[in-house]
Amino acid sequence: MPTLNLRDGTVEQKRQEIKAYFLDSFDTYESLFSCLANDDVFYQRPEKLRHPLIFYFGHTATFFINKLVLSKAINERINPKFESLFAIGVDEMSWDDLNDENYDWPKVEEVRQYRNQVRTLVCDLIDTMSFSMPIDWESPMWPVVMGIEHERIHLETSSVLIRQLPIASVRPSPVWPACGTMQTNAEALEANVLMTVPAQKVINDKAWDSAYYGWDNEYGSQQESVSEFSASKFLVSNGEFLSFVQEGGYNNAKYWEAEGNKWREYTKAQYPVFWIKKGDDYLYRSMLEEHPLPLDWPVDVNYHEAKAFCNYLSEKTGDLIRLPTENEWQALRQQAGVTQTVYSEGFNIALQKYASSEPVNVNKSGEFYDVVGNVWQWTETPIYPFEGFNVHPLYDDFTTPTFDNKHNLIKGGSWVSTGNEAMKDSRYAFRRHFFQHAGFRYVQGKRVIAVNDFDYESDTQVSQYSEFHYGDEYYGVPNFAKASAQFCIDAMQGRQHAKALDLGCAVGRSTFELAKYFDHVDGIDFSARFIKTAFEMQERGEIRYNLIEEGELTSFKARKLSALGLDDSVDNVAFAQGDACNLKPQFTGYDLIFLGNLIDRVYSPRKVLTDMATRLNKGGLLVVASPFTWLEEYTERSEWLGGYKDENGETLSSTQALEDALGHSFKRIAEPKDIPFVIRETKRKYQHTLSEFNVFEKIE
């Protein structure tokens, strides 16, 4: 099914459409995993930088539950263990945990049963949820559609992993047929030629009230007057790429960019990943079968291989050959007359034709072929936010972790791109060494594209917190992250201090400060944007960000760990993204747990406190710091620890309620203490707040 129009129709019509769309997605995803030869294959890792396939089988189902809990559409989890185990670890982010020792993978049948439970819950929710038309970001139905579109992304990424399995680990299926038409004679291939794309303006302006679901990076505005350039008529085929392989392209460092050379030397690659060398010839691996190399199908490569081929072709032709930018690709699409909002007939996309590529000379639009579909097309453009970009509060880690100049945009979709992926406005990006069902077309242009490897953080909240943690002090108030860590260290004197947890670590300063005293500190935050910044400081020893002065005026800041005397702490910290209400089991055995301004920002404070008791060593300290700013935006009124009058009309302070919630397992060892902090918003606007620090010892 194509992605849904979320503006037209009645509530009941849309309810039925969403249910059908959900079931279509859920069933298709399970059908994909039915192509595995047996249940043992679920525990294989086709790619060492990825989890085994059992993770992806469970991940899309737990995504529904985690987002529905976060949006308060449901109050109870189905399986908290699964919803933590399968929650995080999809992209190769630096804080992803891929250590097999930390995972006790369940049986496949248990995950199948769990998926059935999720299927029932989501169907019931769709049937009964109260919502109005149109469906937008604020709609209670939006998280359901988000879960469906998320699963459709993983339909594609999981198919790539399955394609990387040994052929004995999969079985052909008539439901997933490969194209039977292929050309294996190089002489019969039509030569690829360059076609002119005239100068034109490209405008990106997906509106917030668009009728179709969108991910955060699609919204906003951006435009460019694109100069004239020439683009290849066809995608680069296996046959065209074969000359690069036969002429030693994989062994000639001069064709490869610096980053690509590191990848080439590390992997020892000699030909594309889906080719199989058989004597002097090559076979080709589609998702479920091996074929003689189809020379007229598009080649599947990563960015580095595509770029190296362009450099090789530049040498051969004497012209500047490179990959298109995102806006050049869009100019080509406009020139070819591909204007549909949702791509449908006429392309090898969205499983409308095959479960594989097909020849590059089939799908013609204007003077070009495969403007969309067949395989994704690499561009020179690292993904970036458009003007007006906003993060959706339910999924702040969809795009922002990729704004690091290490993830390049791919355009056009592949044979298995469905839903939002098969749309005009879709923007997806992957690390340059990743394999997707992705190939490329090349362009000839005058402009050399340089990839900047280190940019300034432009996310307003992240920039504010970067300054809050690592920047200047204001109005004589000491740095709060440093003061918090010192408070904890002072309280720990004379106690075991091997391991600490900084839960709600934000961008990480308190974690580094604690690591001056503890042998190891885990810093965990729910926000991937914050963890990305913390890890960047750990990895590079420096962060850069834009600080708002007034209006649109900003100043540029750079902060170094060494200048704060924290560079010796780098090896003693580990950052991870996580939900404080549902942490993974490996985060345990702590001598100190610090909850910094966290307890009034979680959906179940009592659950967090109960859980911390199981993760803290006997005699260890729990330090809870909070301004106790209870807001229903974060915590339902019924979940507040205090800050209201009880049923007897008596005032219940958060301080007393905190002590009551911890019960007999803890004893208070110090009176509460207020520590101030100041957050700079603009040059002339600051938040001044007091956080109350409470210290408890675990006695049972």
C-alpha positions in Angstrom: 0.0 0.0 0.0 1.2 3.6 -0.7 1.6 6.0 2.2 -1.7 7.5 3.3 -3.2 10.9 2.7 -3.8 12.1 6.3 -6.0 15.1 5.5 -8.8 13.8 3.3 -11.8 11.8 4.4 -13.8 11.2 7.5 -12.5 9.9 10.8 -14.0 6.5 10.3 -12.7 6.2 6.7 -9.2 7.1 7.9 -9.4 4.7 10.8 -10.0 1.9 8.4 -7.3 3.0 6.1 -4.7 3.3 8.9 -5.7 -0.2 10.2 -5.3 -1.7 6.7 -2.0 0.2 6.3 -0.7 -1.1 9.6 -1.6 -4.7 8.8 -0.1 -4.4 5.4 3.2 -3.2 6.9 3.2 -5.7 9.8 2.4 -8.7 7.5 4.9 -7.7 4.9 7.7 -7.3 7.5 7.0 -10.8 8.9 6.8 -12.2 5.3 10.4 -10.9 4.8 11.7 -12.8 7.8 9.9 -15.9 6.6 12.6 -16.0 3.9 15.2 -17.1 6.5 16.0 -20.8 6.2 15.4 -21.6 9.8 15.2 -20.0 13.3 18.9 -20.3 13.9 19.5 -17.7 11.2 17.9 -15.1 13.3 21.0 -15.1 15.6 23.4 -14.6 12.7 25.1 -11.2 12.2 25.3 -10.5 8.5 27.1 -7.3 9.2 29.5 -7.0 12.2 28.4 -3.4 12.8 24.8 -4.6 13.2 22.9 -6.7 15.7 21.8 -10.2 14.7 18.5 -10.3 12.8 16.5 -11.2 15.9 17.0 -7.6 17.1 15.4 -6.2 13.9 12.5 -8.7 14.1 11.6 -7.4 17.6 12.7 -3.8 17.1 9.8 -2.5 15.0 7.2 -4.0 17.3 8.8 -2.5 20.4 9.0 0.9 18.7 5.2 1.0 18.6 4.9 0.3 22.3 7.7 2.7 23.3 6.3 5.6 21.3 2.7 4.9 22.5 3.9 4.9 26.1 5.8 8.1 25.5 2.8 9.8 23.9 0.6 8.6 26.7 -1.7 6.7 24.3 -1.2 3.6 26.5 -0.2 3.4 30.1 1.0 -0.2 30.4 3.8 -2.0 28.6 3.5 -5.5 27.1 7.0 -6.7 27.9 9.3 -4.2 29.5 12.3 -6.5 29.0 11.8 -6.7 25.2 10.9 -3.0 25.0 14.3 -2.2 26.5 16.3 -5.0 24.7 15.0 -4.1 21.2 14.8 -0.4 21.6 18.2 1.0 20.6 21.1 -0.1 18.4 20.0 0.3 14.8 22.3 2.8 13.1 26.1 2.6 13.7 26.1 5.5 16.2 29.1 5.7 18.4 27.0 5.1 21.5 25.2 2.1 20.2 25.8 -1.0 22.3 26.8 -3.9 20.1 28.5 -6.0 22.8 27.0 -9.5 22.6 27.8 -10.1 26.3 25.1 -7.5 27.2 22.3 -9.4 25.4 20.4 -12.5 26.2 18.4 -12.8 23.0 15.0 -14.5 23.4 13.7 -17.4 21.4 12.2 -16.6 17.9 8.8 -18.0 18.9 8.8 -15.6 22.0 9.3 -12.7 19.7 6.6 -14.0 17.3 4.2 -14.2 20.2 5.2 -10.7 21.3 4.6 -9.3 17.8 1.1 -10.9 17.9 0.4 -9.1 21.1 1.5 -5.8 19.6 -0.6 -6.4 16.5 -3.7 -6.9 18.7 -3.0 -3.9 20.9 -2.3 -1.5 17.9 -5.4 -2.8 16.0 -7.6 -2.3 19.1 -6.1 1.2 19.6 -6.8 2.2 16.0 -10.4 1.0 16.4 -11.0 2.9 19.6 -8.7 5.9 19.6 -10.5 9.3 19.6 -9.0 11.6 17.0 -10.0 14.3 14.5 -9.2 15.1 11.0 -6.7 16.1 9.7 -4.0 14.0 11.3 -0.9 16.1 12.0 2.1 16.1 14.4 -0.3 16.9 17.4 -2.8 14.2 16.6 -3.0 11.2 18.9 -3.0 9.0 15.8 0.4 10.4 14.6 2.5 8.0 16.8 0.6 5.0 15.2 1.4 6.3 11.7 5.0 7.0 12.8 5.3 3.3 13.9 4.0 2.1 10.5 6.4 4.3 8.5 9.3 3.3 10.9 8.6 -0.4 10.2 8.6 0.3 6.4 12.1 1.7 6.7 13.2 -1.5 8.4 11.6 -3.5 5.8 14.3 -2.2 3.5 17.2 -2.1 5.9 16.4 -5.7 7.0 16.3 -6.8 3.4 19.8 -5.5 3.0 21.0 -7.6 5.9 19.2 -10.7 4.6 21.0 -10.1 1.3 24.3 -10.2 3.1 23.6 -13.6 4.7 25.2 -16.8 3.2 23.0 -18.1 0.5 22.4 -21.3 2.5 20.8 -19.2 5.2 17.9 -18.0 3.0 15.2 -19.7 0.9 13.6 -18.4 -2.3 10.0 -17.3 -2.1 7.4 -16.7 -4.8 6.2 -13.8 -2.7 9.7 -12.2 -3.1 10.6 -12.8 -6.8 13.7 -11.5 -8.5 13.6 -10.1 -12.0 14.2 -12.8 -14.5 15.4 -10.5 -17.3 19.1 -9.8 -17.4 21.9 -9.1 -19.8 25.2 -10.9 -19.4 26.8 -9.8 -22.6 28.9 -6.7 -22.2 29.0 -5.9 -25.9 25.2 -5.7 -26.0 25.0 -2.9 -23.4 24.1 0.6 -24.5 26.8 3.1 -23.7 26.0 5.5 -20.9 26.1 9.1 -22.1 25.9 12.5 -20.4 22.7 14.5 -21.0 22.4 18.2 -20.3 20.3 19.4 -17.3 19.7 23.2 -17.8 20.1 25.8 -15.0 17.0 26.0 -12.9 15.7 26.8 -9.4 15.0 24.0 -6.9 12.7 24.6 -4.0 12.2 22.4 -1.0 9.2 23.5 1.0 7.2 20.7 2.5 4.6 22.4 4.7 3.7 21.5 8.2 0.2 20.9 7.1 1.2 18.5 4.3 -1.3 15.8 3.6 1.4 13.1 3.9 3.4 11.8 6.8 6.9 13.2 7.0 10.0 12.8 9.1 11.4 15.9 10.8 14.2 16.6 8.2 11.7 16.9 5.3 9.9 20.0 6.7 11.0 23.6 6.4 12.3 25.6 3.4 15.4 25.6 1.2 16.1 26.7 -2.3 19.0 27.0 -4.7 19.5 28.2 -8.3 21.3 25.2 -9.7 23.7 25.8 -12.5 23.7 23.8 -15.7 25.3 20.4 -15.5 25.3 17.1 -17.3 24.1 13.8 -15.9 24.4 10.2 -17.0 21.5 8.9 -18.9 21.5 5.6 -17.0 22.4 4.5 -13.5 25.9 3.0 -13.5 25.4 -0.7 -14.4 27.3 -3.7 -13.3 28.8 -3.8 -16.8 30.0 -0.2 -16.7 31.4 -0.7 -13.2 33.2 -3.9 -14.3 35.8 -1.9 -16.2 36.8 -0.1 -13.0 37.2 -3.5 -11.3 39.1 -5.1 -14.2 41.5 -2.2 -14.5 42.5 -2.5 -10.8 40.4 0.4 -9.4 40.2 -1.3 -6.0 43.9 -1.4 -5.8 44.7 2.1 -6.9 44.7 4.5 -4.0 44.6 7.6 -6.2 41.0 7.1 -7.1 39.8 7.0 -3.5 39.1 9.9 -1.1 41.0 9.8 2.2 38.0 8.3 4.1 37.4 5.9 1.3 41.0 4.7 1.3 40.7 3.9 5.0 37.6 1.8 4.2 39.3 0.1 1.2 42.4 -0.8 3.2 40.4 -2.0 6.2 38.0 -4.2 4.2 40.4 -5.4 1.5 37.5 -5.1 -0.9 38.3 -6.0 -4.5 34.8 -5.7 -6.1 31.2 -4.8 -5.0 29.8 -6.5 -1.9 27.0 -8.3 -3.8 29.3 -9.7 -6.4 30.8 -13.2 -5.9 34.1 -14.1 -7.6 33.9 -17.5 -9.4 37.2 -18.1 -11.2 37.5 -15.3 -13.8 33.8 -14.6 -13.7 31.4 -13.1 -11.2 28.0 -14.1 -9.8 25.5 -11.6 -8.4 23.6 -11.9 -5.1 20.1 -10.7 -5.1 18.2 -10.9 -1.9 17.4 -14.6 -2.0 19.3 -16.0 -5.1 22.6 -16.0 -6.9 22.7 -15.3 -10.7 25.3 -14.8 -13.4 26.3 -11.2 -13.1 23.6 -9.1 -14.8 25.6 -6.5 -16.6 22.6 -4.4 -17.4 21.4 -4.1 -13.8 22.5 -1.2 -11.6 25.6 -1.8 -9.5 25.1 -1.8 -5.7 27.9 0.1 -4.0 28.6 2.4 -1.1 29.5 6.1 -1.4 33.2 5.4 -1.3 33.1 3.0 -4.3 30.8 5.4 -6.2 33.2 8.3 -5.6 36.2 6.2 -6.6 34.5 5.3 -9.9 33.8 9.0 -10.6 37.5 9.8 -10.0 38.5 6.9 -12.3 36.2 8.2 -15.0 37.5 11.8 -14.5 41.0 10.5 -15.3 39.8 8.6 -18.4 37.7 11.5 -19.8 39.7 14.5 -18.7 36.5 16.0 -17.3 35.4 16.6 -13.7 33.1 13.7 -13.0 31.4 13.4 -9.6 28.2 12.5 -7.9 25.3 14.9 -8.0 24.3 17.1 -5.0 20.9 16.7 -3.5 19.6 19.8 -5.4 21.2 18.7 -8.6 19.4 15.4 -8.3 16.2 17.3 -7.8 16.9 19.5 -10.8 17.3 16.3 -12.9 14.1 15.0 -11.5 12.3 18.2 -12.5 13.9 18.1 -16.0 12.7 14.5 -16.4 9.1 15.5 -15.5 8.9 13.3 -12.4 6.5 15.4 -10.3 4.4 12.9 -8.4 4.2 13.4 -4.6 4.0 9.6 -4.1 5.9 7.5 -6.6 3.7 4.7 -8.0 3.4 3.2 -11.5 6.2 3.4 -14.0 9.1 2.7 -11.6 10.7 -0.3 -10.0 9.8 0.9 -6.5 7.6 -0.1 -3.5 7.7 -3.8 -4.4 5.4 -3.1 -7.4 7.6 -5.1 -9.8 10.2 -7.3 -8.2 12.2 -8.1 -5.1 15.3 -7.1 -7.0 16.7 -4.6 -9.4 16.0 -4.8 -13.1 17.9 -3.6 -16.2 18.8 0.1 -16.2 17.1 0.8 -19.6 13.5 0.0 -18.7 12.1 2.8 -16.6 12.3 6.0 -18.8 11.3 9.5 -17.6 12.0 12.2 -20.2 15.5 11.6 -21.5 16.7 9.8 -18.4 16.2 6.3 -16.9 15.6 5.3 -13.3 15.2 8.8 -12.0 13.5 7.1 -9.1 13.4 3.4 -8.2 15.6 0.4 -8.9 18.3 1.4 -6.5 18.9 4.5 -4.3 21.3 7.1 -5.7 24.2 8.4 -3.7 24.7 12.2 -3.6 27.6 14.4 -2.5 25.4 16.1 0.1 25.8 15.3 3.8 22.3 15.6 5.4 21.5 18.9 7.0 18.4 20.6 8.4 16.3 23.0 6.3 15.4 26.4 7.6 12.6 26.0 10.1 13.6 22.4 11.1 12.0 21.1 14.3 12.5 17.9 16.1 9.4 15.8 16.8 9.3 15.3 20.6 8.5 11.6 20.2 11.5 10.8 18.0 14.3 13.3 18.6 16.9 10.7 17.4 15.5 10.1 14.0 17.7 12.7 12.2 19.7 14.9 14.5 22.4 12.3 15.3 23.1 12.2 11.5 23.8 16.0 11.3 27.5 15.2 11.6 28.7 15.4 8.0 29.3 11.6 8.1 25.9 10.7 6.6 25.3 11.4 2.9 21.8 11.7 1.4 20.6 9.0 -0.9 17.7 9.8 -3.3 15.1 8.2 -5.4 14.3 4.9 -3.6 14.9 1.3 -4.4 12.7 -1.6 -5.4 11.8 -2.2 -1.8 11.3 1.4 -0.7 7.7 1.7 0.5 5.6 4.3 2.3 7.4 7.5 3.0 10.5 6.3 1.3 8.7 6.3 -2.0 7.9 10.0 -2.0 9.1 13.2 -3.6 10.0 14.8 -0.3 11.7 11.9 1.4 15.3 12.5 2.7 17.3 9.6 4.0 21.0 9.5 4.7 23.5 6.8 5.6 27.2 6.6 6.6 29.3 6.6 3.5 30.6 3.1 4.0 27.1 1.6 4.5 25.5 -0.7 2.0 21.9 -0.2 1.1 20.2 -1.1 -2.1 22.0 1.9 -3.5 23.9 2.7 -6.6 24.6 6.0 -8.4 24.6 8.1 -11.5 27.4 10.5 -12.2 27.4 14.1 -13.3 29.8 16.4 -15.0 29.9 19.9 -13.5 32.3 22.7 -12.8 31.9 22.7 -9.0 34.1 20.6 -6.8 32.2 19.4 -3.7 34.1 19.4 -0.4 32.7 17.4 2.5 33.2 19.3 5.8 34.1 16.9 8.5 33.3 19.1 11.6 30.6 21.7 11.8 28.9 23.9 14.4 26.0 22.5 16.3 22.9 24.5 15.3 20.2 22.8 17.4 19.1 25.6 19.8 18.5 23.3 22.9 21.7 21.4 22.4 23.6 24.6 22.0 22.1 26.0 25.2 23.1 22.8 27.1 26.5 22.8 25.6 27.1 26.3 27.0 25.4 25.3 30.3 27.8 22.4 30.7 31.0 23.6 29.1 30.7 27.3 28.6 31.0 30.5 30.7 29.6 31.1 34.1 27.0 33.8 34.5 26.0 36.1 37.4 28.6 34.5 39.7 26.8 31.1 39.7 29.3 28.2 39.5 29.0 25.7 36.7 26.2 23.4 37.7 27.5 20.2 36.2 30.8 20.6 37.9 29.2 21.6 41.2 26.8 18.6 41.0 29.7 16.1 40.5 31.7 17.7 43.3 28.7 17.4 45.6 28.5 13.7 44.8 32.2 13.2 45.2 32.2 14.9 48.6 29.3 12.7 49.7 31.2 9.6 48.7 34.3 10.2 50.8 35.3 7.0 52.6 33.1 4.8 50.5 33.7 2.3 47.7 33.9 4.4 44.4 34.5 2.0 41.5 31.5 2.7 39.4 28.9 5.4 39.0 25.8 6.1 36.9 25.0 9.6 35.7 21.4 9.2 34.7 20.1 12.2 32.8 23.6 13.2 31.9 22.5 15.6 29.0 25.7 16.6 27.1 28.0 15.0 29.6 30.0 17.4 31.7 29.0 15.9 35.0 29.9 12.4 33.7 33.5 13.6 32.9 33.7 15.3 36.3 32.6 12.2 38.2 35.2 10.2 36.2 38.0 12.1 37.9 37.0 10.2 41.1 35.4 7.0 39.9 37.1 4.2 37.9 34.1 4.1 35.5 31.1 6.3 34.9 28.1 5.5 32.6 26.4 8.6 31.3 22.9 7.9 30.0 20.3 10.3 28.6 17.0 9.8 26.7 18.0 12.4 24.1 20.1 11.1 21.3 20.9 14.8 20.5 22.5 15.2 23.9 24.3 11.9 23.8 25.7 12.7 20.3 27.2 15.9 21.7 28.6 14.1 24.8 30.2 11.5 22.7 31.6 14.1 20.3 33.3 15.7 23.2 34.7 12.4 24.3 35.8 11.4 20.8 37.2 14.7 19.5 37.9 16.5 22.8 36.1 19.5 21.4 32.6 20.7 20.5 31.5 23.7 18.5 28.1 25.3 18.6 26.1 28.5 17.7 25.0 30.6 20.6 22.0 32.9 20.1 22.7 36.5 20.7 19.4 38.1 19.6 16.9 37.2 16.9 18.8 35.5 14.1 22.2 36.7 15.3 24.5 34.1 16.7 28.1 33.8 18.0 30.3 30.8 17.5 31.8 28.9 20.4 34.3 26.1 20.7 35.0 24.3 23.9 37.8 21.8 24.6 37.9 19.1 27.2 41.6 19.8 27.9 40.8 23.4 28.8 38.5 22.1 31.6 41.1 19.7 32.9 39.0 16.7 31.9 41.0 15.1 29.1 42.2 12.4 31.6 38.6 11.3 32.1 37.9 10.3 28.6 38.8 6.6 29.0 36.7 6.2 32.1 33.3 7.2 30.7 30.8 5.5 28.4 27.8 7.3 27.0 24.5 5.6 26.0 21.1 6.5 25.0 18.4 5.1 27.3 15.0 5.4 28.9 15.3 6.0 32.7 12.0 4.2 33.1 13.2 1.1 31.3 17.0 0.7 31.3 18.8 -2.3 29.9 19.9 -4.8 32.5 23.6 -4.4 32.1 23.5 -1.0 33.8 23.9 -2.2 37.3 26.4 -2.6 40.2 26.9 1.1 41.0 28.4 2.7 44.0 26.8 6.0 43.1 23.7 6.8 41.1 23.2 10.5 40.3 19.8 11.6 39.0 20.5 15.2 37.9 17.3 17.3 37.3 15.6 14.1 36.0 13.0 12.9 38.4 10.4 15.6 37.4 11.0 14.9 33.7 10.1 11.2 33.5 6.7 9.6 33.1 7.0 7.4 36.2 9.3 8.7 38.9 8.3 5.9 41.3 9.3 3.3 38.7 12.7 5.0 38.3 13.3 5.1 42.0 12.3 1.4 42.5 14.5 0.4 39.6 17.5 2.3 40.9 17.3 0.3 44.2 18.1 -2.8 42.2 21.0 -1.2 40.4 22.8 0.3 43.4 25.2 -1.6 45.5 24.5 -1.9 49.3 26.1 1.0 51.0 26.0 3.0 47.8 24.6 6.5 47.4 21.6 7.7 45.5 21.7 11.4 44.9 18.5 13.0 43.5 18.7 16.6 42.3 15.7 18.4 41.1 13.9 21.8 41.1 10.7 19.7 41.4 9.1 21.6 38.5 6.2 19.2 38.0 4.5 19.5 34.7 1.9 17.3 33.1 3.7 17.8 29.8 6.3 15.3 31.2 4.6 13.5 34.1 0.9 12.7 34.5 -0.6 14.4 37.6 -1.2 11.0 39.2 2.5 10.2 39.0 3.9 13.3 40.7 5.8 12.5 43.8 4.7 15.7 45.6 3.9 19.3 45.0 0.2 19.0 45.9 -2.2 18.6 48.8 -3.0 15.0 49.7 -6.5 13.5 50.2 -6.5 14.9 53.8 -5.8 18.4 52.5 -2.2 18.3 53.9 0.7 19.7 51.9 2.9 17.0 50.4 6.3 18.4 49.5 8.4 16.6 46.9 11.2 16.3 49.4 9.0 14.3 51.8 7.4 12.3 49.0 10.8 11.4 47.6 11.8 10.0 51.0 8.5 8.1 51.3 8.8 6.6 47.8 12.3 5.2 48.6 10.9 3.3 51.6 12.9 1.2 54.0 15.6 0.3 51.5 17.2 3.7 51.9 18.1 6.1 54.6 18.7 9.8 54.3 22.2 10.8 55.2 22.1 14.5 54.8 19.6 17.4 54.8 18.5 18.7 51.5 20.7 21.3 49.9 19.9 23.8 47.2 22.4 24.4 44.4 21.7 27.1 41.9 22.2 27.0 38.2 21.8 29.5 35.3 21.0 28.5 31.7 21.7 31.2 29.0 19.0 31.4 26.4 20.1 34.6 24.6 22.5 37.4 25.3 19.8 39.0 27.6 17.7 36.2 28.7 18.7 33.6 31.4 17.0 31.0 33.5 18.0 31.1 37.2 16.9 28.0 39.1 17.6 26.2 42.4 17.9 22.4 42.4 17.4 20.5 45.6 20.0 17.8 46.3 18.9 14.8 48.4 21.3 12.0 49.4 20.3 8.5 50.4 22.2 5.4 51.3 21.0 2.0 50.3 20.8 -0.1 53.5 19.0 -3.2 52.2 
